[in-house]
Amino acid sequence: MYRIMTPGPTQVRENVRMARSMECTNPDLDESFVEYYRETCQLISRLLDTKNETLILSGEGILGLEAACASLTEPGDDVLVLNNGIFGEGFADFVKMYGGKPELYTVSDLETIDVDALAAFLETHHSFKYATVVHGDTPSGVLNHVEQICPLLKKYGILTVVDSVSAMFGEELHVDEAQIDILCGGSQKVVSAPPGLTFLTVSEDAKAAIKARKTPIASFYANISIFEGYYEVKWFPYTMPISDIYGLRAAMENIEADRDILKRHEDIAAATRAAVTEAGLKLHLKSGYSNTVTVFDVPDGVTDQQILDIMRTEHNIMLAGSFGNLAGKVIRIGHMGENATVENMQAVMKALDETFEKLNVPLKASLKSVFSDRLTISK
Ligand SMILES: *Cc1c(COP(=O)(O)O)cnc(C)c1O
């Protein structure tokens, strides 16, 4: 068994695994499951500070992104795609797939999106039906200020689709305050349930835009309006993955009970960055460091695979490299959700100290010592 320290999927707590083994009912015919589903959705809305309805869809995180685009995009629609990372750029594919015209707003992938610069751009470019933005773009770890970006877009009547799959619950997020129309989440990141589910919070404005479409949505699975009225008629558009939802509910209850979750993510992330920097390694980003993943450049003279292999085979710890233009260039430590404990992170830091020693990469300080010294929490 590896100690999973990747930026998703993350470790799954025993009570979540046990919940997934609970006895099953027929989720189509047993009305108590409709209640359970809706209560779970309401819990998610509450945790995200929104009055908007949450829908849980049967599919991994990517389905949420596709469903948001499929449901909003009509052929010919102009869509603003904010791009400072791989997931950011990827939204353009979904927009195109459903006939929309993506306009990429591309800025440095080493920094958080500059809100003032975006404001200046919007003054002269704002005829978009909706915009997409990634909260935490996991391949680089860059965090965007959605709580400033979305209200800015909304001022121009631009709806917003936010991918917070890897950020929500590890970063502060108040969906109503941030005026986010469709927020996309996933089960396998901070939430710390196994992969398999996505969930969306959907605003009244987004629902109205979907209702006002002149063309049908070119999908069934990625069409969020198929859930309309499910509760009233006690009928789901397709059979719900009941065991996955039992697990998700337990994971959400864990988050609800965890009063220090944001503080812990913040503290662990700050200590990790301090350790990486003082050890003489280089953080990949220049700004926008997320509290859920730390990304550092692979030092000269070694490869990402060498680091990952030693960590895995000699220390039983799984870290991640990255992909796209970052393939081979960085190492990612996913300190999110259940991974984000002092014990897990001390093990990672100690193992990295030993891995770099074995690879003859000299460090200026011990990662483990700096990490431990910098922590302000002890849990
Ligand atoms: C993990 C993740 C998703 C879901 O995609 P997978 O790579 O298939 O797990 C979507 N968006 C972001 C930002 C993610 O980190």
The ligand as an ORCA input file, in Angstrom:
! r2SCAN-3c Opt
* xyz 0 1
  C      -8.582     16.667    -11.144
  C      -9.145     17.817    -11.826
  C     -10.223     17.685    -12.697
  C     -10.807     16.341    -13.011
  O     -10.014     15.744    -13.940
  P      -9.094     14.442    -13.891
  O      -7.762     14.929    -14.335
  O      -9.687     13.509    -14.841
  O      -9.077     13.913    -12.489
  C     -10.710     18.821    -13.288
  N     -10.196     20.039    -13.031
  C      -9.152     20.205    -12.194
  C      -8.612     21.575    -11.948
  C      -8.609     19.101    -11.567
  O      -7.568     19.241    -10.732
*
